Amino acid sequence: MGALIDSSVLIDIERGLFDLEPVPPKVADTDIAISAVTASELLHGVYRASKSRIRSQREAFVERLLEAWPVLPFDLTSARIHSKLWAELAVKGISIGAYDLMIAATAIANGLELITRDKRSFPKIPGLQVQLW
């Protein structure tokens, strides 16, 4: 099974708060991708940087990621899964951010596990396989 890596992991790596070395053995041989939503979140961080030096560093980091890993779209299959999850969670009174639900739906639509540092939102999503880092 491949994995979709969430922005929470990537942001912590970029900030020096998390190190990929050593990569957990389970992930070392796994195909990694990111969602288009994650790409947007990371690029948003680039454009929000208040200093040009920080913007340049972030941009270089994000562009390396975008070159290294495939970016999966939020397509119609993902949209169908997203809307169903959103409705099911709403009925239960569970609120999860729209972007997180879109990322989760992308992972489920592509049969991928989600690698994240977010212990609050993603584990609540039915049908999503989550690996917390």
ROKOLRO-703804 format. One record per residue: residue number from 1; x, y, z of N, C-alpha, C in turn. Coordinates in steps of 0.2 Angstrom, whole numbers, m for minus. Last residue first. Example, Ala and Ser with C-alpha at 12.3 -4.5 7.8 and 13.67 -1.06 7.14 Angstrom:
- 2, 64, m11, 35, 68, m5, 36, 64, 0, 39
- 1, 66, m28, 39, 62, m22, 39, 66, m16, 39
END
This chain:
- 133, 14, 50, 65, 21, 51, 66, 22, 56, 72
- 132, 1, 38, 62, 3, 44, 66, 11, 44, 67
- 131, m7, 33, 49, m1, 32, 53, 1, 38, 56
- 130, m24, 27, 45, m19, 33, 48, m13, 30, 51
- 129, m36, 24, 34, m30, 21, 37, m25, 26, 39
- 128, m53, 28, 34, m46, 31, 33, m41, 27, 37
- 127, m65, 23, 38, m62, 20, 32, m55, 23, 30
- 126, m70, 38, 47, m71, 31, 45, m68, 29, 39
- 125, m60, 49, 56, m63, 48, 49, m64, 41, 47
- 124, m53, 51, 67, m60, 51, 68, m64, 49, 61
- 123, m39, 53, 64, m42, 46, 67, m49, 46, 67
- 122, m39, 66, 59, m39, 61, 55, m41, 54, 58
- 121, m40, 75, 71, m45, 75, 66, m45, 68, 62
- 120, m29, 73, 81, m36, 75, 82, m41, 74, 77
- 119, m17, 71, 77, m20, 66, 81, m27, 67, 82
- 118, m7, 74, 64, m13, 77, 67, m17, 71, 71
- 117, 3, 70, 57, 5, 71, 64, m1, 74, 68
- 116, 2, 57, 45, 0, 63, 48, 3, 64, 55
- 115, m1, 47, 31, 4, 49, 36, 3, 56, 39
- 114, m14, 37, 26, m12, 44, 27, m7, 44, 33
- 113, m14, 24, 13, m14, 26, 20, m12, 33, 21
- 112, m24, 23, m1, m18, 25, 2, m19, 26, 9
- 111, m34, 22, m12, m32, 16, m8, m25, 17, m4
- 110, m39, 34, m17, m33, 31, m20, m30, 25, m17
- 109, m49, 37, m9, m51, 36, m16, m45, 32, m20
- 108, m42, 39, 3, m47, 34, 3, m48, 32, m5
- 107, m35, 51, 0, m32, 45, 2, m36, 39, 1
- 106, m46, 60, m3, m41, 58, m8, m37, 52, m7
- 105, m52, 60, 9, m55, 58, 4, m51, 56, m2
- 104, m41, 67, 17, m43, 60, 18, m47, 57, 13
- 103, m42, 80, 10, m36, 75, 10, m37, 68, 11
- 102, m55, 83, 13, m53, 83, 6, m47, 78, 6
- 101, m54, 84, 27, m58, 80, 24, m57, 78, 17
- 100, m45, 95, 28, m43, 88, 31, m47, 83, 28
- 99, m52, 105, 22, m46, 103, 19, m44, 96, 21
- 98, m63, 106, 32, m64, 104, 25, m58, 102, 21
- 97, m61, 99, 48, m60, 104, 43, m61, 102, 36
- 96, m75, 91, 56, m68, 91, 54, m67, 96, 48
- 95, m86, 88, 69, m84, 93, 64, m76, 92, 62
- 94, m98, 77, 73, m91, 78, 72, m89, 83, 67
- 93, m112, 73, 74, m109, 79, 77, m102, 80, 77
- 92, m116, 63, 66, m113, 61, 72, m111, 67, 77
- 91, m119, 71, 55, m125, 67, 58, m122, 65, 65
- 90, m106, 74, 51, m111, 79, 53, m116, 76, 57
- 89, m101, 61, 46, m98, 65, 52, m103, 70, 55
- 88, m109, 59, 35, m109, 55, 40, m106, 58, 47
- 87, m106, 71, 27, m113, 70, 29, m113, 65, 35
- 86, m92, 69, 25, m94, 75, 28, m101, 74, 31
- 85, m92, 56, 18, m89, 57, 25, m92, 63, 28
- 84, m99, 60, 6, m102, 55, 11, m99, 56, 18
- 83, m90, 70, 1, m97, 72, 3, m100, 67, 7
- 82, m78, 62, m1, m78, 68, 4, m86, 70, 6
- 81, m83, 53, m11, m81, 51, m4, m81, 56, 1
- 80, m85, 62, m21, m90, 58, m19, m89, 55, m12
- 79, m72, 68, m23, m78, 72, m21, m84, 68, m18
- 78, m65, 57, m27, m63, 60, m21, m69, 64, m18
- 77, m71, 56, m40, m71, 50, m35, m70, 53, m28
- 76, m68, 68, m45, m75, 67, m44, m75, 61, m39
- 75, m52, 74, m36, m57, 72, m42, m64, 71, m40
- 74, m39, 81, m32, m46, 80, m29, m51, 80, m35
- 73, m24, 73, m38, m30, 78, m38, m36, 76, m34
- 72, m8, 71, m31, m15, 68, m33, m20, 73, m33
- 71, 8, 72, m36, 2, 76, m33, m4, 73, m36
- 70, 22, 62, m33, 16, 64, m37, 11, 68, m33
- 69, 38, 70, m27, 32, 65, m26, 26, 67, m31
- 68, 48, 78, m31, 49, 72, m29, 43, 67, m29
- 67, 42, 91, m35, 46, 87, m40, 47, 80, m38
- 66, 37, 94, m23, 32, 94, m28, 36, 90, m34
- 65, 48, 95, m15, 43, 90, m13, 39, 89, m19
- 64, 55, 106, m21, 58, 100, m20, 53, 94, m19
- 63, 45, 116, m18, 46, 114, m25, 50, 107, m25
- 62, 46, 117, m4, 40, 115, m7, 41, 112, m14
- 61, 60, 122, m3, 58, 116, 0, 51, 113, m3
- 60, 59, 134, m10, 63, 129, m12, 61, 122, m9
- 59, 49, 141, m2, 48, 139, m9, 52, 134, m12
- 58, 56, 142, 10, 50, 138, 10, 48, 136, 3
- 57, 66, 151, 6, 68, 144, 9, 62, 140, 8
- 56, 59, 162, 1, 64, 158, m3, 65, 151, m1
- 55, 53, 166, 13, 49, 164, 7, 53, 160, 2
- 54, 64, 169, 21, 59, 164, 23, 55, 161, 17
- 53, 68, 180, 13, 73, 175, 15, 69, 168, 16
- 52, 57, 189, 14, 59, 186, 7, 64, 180, 8
- 51, 45, 187, 26, 52, 189, 25, 54, 186, 18
- 50, 32, 182, 28, 33, 189, 29, 40, 192, 27
- 49, 23, 170, 19, 30, 172, 22, 31, 179, 22
- 48, 13, 167, 11, 11, 171, 17, 18, 173, 21
- 47, 18, 159, 1, 15, 166, m1, 14, 170, 6
- 46, 21, 147, 8, 26, 151, 4, 24, 158, 4
- 45, 8, 143, 13, 13, 145, 17, 19, 149, 14
- 44, 3, 140, 0, 0, 146, 4, 5, 148, 9
- 43, 10, 129, m2, 11, 135, m6, 8, 141, m3
- 42, 4, 120, 7, 11, 122, 7, 13, 128, 3
- 41, m9, 120, 3, m8, 122, 9, m1, 124, 10
- 40, m8, 114, m10, m10, 121, m10, m9, 124, m3
- 39, m3, 102, m7, 1, 106, m11, m1, 113, m10
- 38, m14, 97, m1, m8, 98, 3, m4, 103, m1
- 37, m23, 96, m12, m25, 101, m6, m18, 102, m2
- 36, m17, 87, m20, m17, 94, m22, m19, 98, m17
- 35, m7, 76, m9, m14, 78, m12, m13, 85, m15
- 34, 7, 66, m12, 4, 71, m8, m3, 73, m12
- 33, 15, 50, m10, 12, 55, m14, 9, 60, m9
- 32, 26, 36, m10, 23, 42, m6, 20, 47, m11
- 31, 27, 19, m8, 27, 25, m13, 23, 30, m9
- 30, 38, 12, 4, 31, 14, 2, 32, 19, m3
- 29, 49, 8, 10, 48, 5, 4, 41, 7, 1
- 28, 49, 16, 22, 55, 16, 18, 53, 13, 11
- 27, 38, 13, 30, 37, 18, 25, 43, 18, 20
- 26, 43, 3, 39, 36, 2, 35, 35, 7, 30
- 25, 54, 9, 45, 55, 4, 40, 48, 2, 36
- 24, 54, 27, 46, 51, 20, 49, 51, 15, 43
- 23, 69, 35, 43, 62, 34, 40, 60, 27, 43
- 22, 78, 42, 56, 77, 37, 51, 70, 36, 49
- 21, 74, 56, 46, 80, 50, 47, 79, 48, 54
- 20, 65, 66, 45, 64, 59, 42, 69, 54, 43
- 19, 62, 75, 59, 67, 73, 55, 65, 66, 52
- 18, 54, 90, 65, 54, 83, 64, 59, 81, 58
- 17, 57, 103, 65, 54, 100, 71, 53, 92, 71
- 16, 61, 111, 55, 66, 107, 58, 63, 104, 65
- 15, 51, 115, 46, 53, 120, 52, 58, 117, 56
- 14, 50, 105, 37, 52, 111, 35, 55, 116, 41
- 13, 44, 95, 46, 51, 94, 43, 54, 101, 41
- 12, 32, 102, 48, 36, 100, 54, 43, 99, 52
- 11, 27, 101, 35, 28, 108, 39, 33, 107, 45
- 10, 25, 88, 34, 30, 91, 29, 31, 98, 32
- 9, 15, 84, 43, 22, 81, 43, 27, 85, 40
- 8, 5, 92, 39, 7, 92, 46, 14, 90, 47
- 7, 1, 88, 26, 5, 94, 27, 8, 95, 34
- 6, 3, 70, 24, m1, 76, 26, 4, 82, 27
- 5, 5, 59, 11, 8, 62, 17, 5, 69, 18
- 4, m1, 43, 7, m2, 50, 6, 1, 54, 12
- 3, 6, 28, 2, 4, 33, 7, 4, 40, 5
- 2, 3, 11, m4, 6, 17, m4, 3, 22, 2
- 1, 4, m6, 0, 0, 0, 0, 4, 6, 0
END
